[in-house]
Amino acid sequence: MTFMQHAYMNEVLSYSPGAASLFGVVAPNSGNQKILVKYGSPEQQEKWLAPLIEGTMQSGFSMTEPANAGSDPRSIKTTATLDGDEWVINGHKWFTSNGHAADFYIVMCRTADENDPSGENSKMTQIIVPKDTPGVNVVRGVPVWGKPSSHCEIVYDNVRVPKENQLGQTGSGHQAAQDRLGAGRVYHCMNSIGSMWRAFDLMVSRLKTREVHGGEKLADKQFMQGFVADSYIDIQSARLMTIHCAEKMESGDDPRTDISAIKVYVPNAYHRVVDRAIQVYGAAGVSGDLPLAGMYEGARTLRIADGPDEVHKVLIAKLVMRQYEKGDSWDFGN
Ligand SMILES: Cc1cc2nc3c(=O)[nH]c(=O)nc-3n(C[C@H](O)[C@H](O)[C@H](O)COP(=O)(O)OP(=O)(O)OC[C@H]3O[C@@H](n4cnc5c(N)ncnc54)[C@H](O)[C@@H]3O)c2cc1C
């Protein structure tokens, strides 16, 4: 399957909540599969990737720490030190999604001291840690939006794993995280677009049938027509931006500005569309009888997960300014 096909598939599957997990293309397993494909040795692929694809194993990605800014992965304090043929891991993570069900975690560890002369981006290594390894303490699923969750807080206390559990070269963890997130952000955005589409369909069908004061349909009210138009614009612009970004990635162009742009724009557009759909449905909109309340929470969360809006805006500005500093202007595709 090509990258573009995968992206479109995400859009189709996310129209129905739950479909992506049914087909085994849901985070964090999907991102971990990508890392194992690119950085895994043949032995690692046989042991961890094949069962992930077959659906006989589950996984988590353990990077964020409560005591350090997750938006700056270089701040990670969890360490892995070599003792003979083993990595010894110590650290405190949280928001490791799928943490309860996972059979193994890919743990982002500091393998070079902060003062080490190796480059700023060469001090981290990703290491596979089976969940049943002594010293892996799953403290709790951190409640999210007032509900129990499988986004776990985990303490790694002198956890020993064989050296061959490291993914790629020592120090390649930062780059691996970037590789994981680049494609993942396109997939997440296509997921959001599929969900927006569903919310839009739900909203319009309700407008056509719901009668209000005097027996008029909601669809005849100008406020509501504004919701339809604004949502159409949000979905169409989010979709075209994301497809444009995905095409750039597939053709090998530098997609960094576009990735950050969709990472900011799409979850915000998703948030607006679902908000309007909820308003149209009234009380039913916030009930558990429709998927809208769950979508609303998901859209809001996406503005933080995988890098908060502000970090991506900073990057967009930096990349655009750099172009102008070179004496060029920005090429919007003329
Ligand atoms: C539901 C959910 C699932 C998650 N799943 C995983 C997972 O599976 N694995 C994992 O490792 N992590 C996961 N995360 C963690 C997520 O990646 C981090 O929450 C995210 O990177 C932000 O880090 P932080 O929470 O430490 O916020 P911080 O880094 O403390 O940032 C807090 C706020 O500060 C502001 N800010 C930060 N930097 C800047 C800046 N440079 N300029 C201006 N403002 C700034 C932003 O508004 C930001 O929201 C998940 C999070 C959520 C909510």
The ligand as a Gaussian input file, in Angstrom:
#p B3LYP/6-31G(d) Opt

LIG

0 1
 C       -4.470000      11.633000      25.215000
 C       -2.973000      11.757000      25.128000
 C       -2.233000      10.668000      24.674000
 C       -0.848000      10.728000      24.644000
 N       -0.121000       9.622000      24.252000
 C        1.218000       9.625000      24.384000
 C        1.976000       8.425000      24.133000
 O        1.432000       7.391000      23.727000
 N        3.311000       8.455000      24.361000
 C        3.960000       9.577000      24.802000
 O        5.161000       9.526000      24.980000
 N        3.266000      10.733000      25.013000
 C        1.918000      10.782000      24.840000
 N        1.205000      11.929000      25.107000
 C        1.908000      13.113000      25.602000
 C        1.991000      14.251000      24.593000
 O        2.843000      13.932000      23.531000
 C        2.459000      15.486000      25.382000
 O        1.394000      15.820000      26.263000
 C        2.786000      16.661000      24.495000
 O        3.972000      16.435000      23.776000
 C        2.959000      17.958000      25.334000
 O        3.843000      17.753000      26.392000
 P        3.430000      18.200000      27.877000
 O        2.087000      17.617000      28.185000
 O        4.555000      17.830000      28.783000
 O        3.232000      19.748000      27.810000
 P        4.386000      20.879000      27.979000
 O        5.551000      20.544000      27.141000
 O        4.587000      21.129000      29.423000
 O        3.650000      22.117000      27.327000
 C        2.515000      22.734000      27.971000
 C        2.017000      23.883000      27.144000
 O        3.017000      24.874000      27.060000
 C        2.935000      25.561000      25.823000
 N        4.247000      25.484000      25.159000
 C        5.118000      24.453000      25.156000
 N        6.218000      24.746000      24.456000
 C        6.061000      26.007000      24.015000
 C        6.848000      26.908000      23.215000
 N        8.043000      26.519000      22.716000
 N        6.357000      28.128000      22.950000
 C        5.144000      28.509000      23.429000
 N        4.358000      27.720000      24.172000
 C        4.800000      26.492000      24.456000
 C        1.847000      24.864000      25.008000
 O        0.643000      25.585000      25.072000
 C        1.688000      23.535000      25.699000
 O        0.372000      22.970000      25.561000
 C       -0.178000      11.919000      25.078000
 C       -0.943000      13.020000      25.497000
 C       -2.321000      12.946000      25.525000
 C       -3.094000      14.138000      26.019000

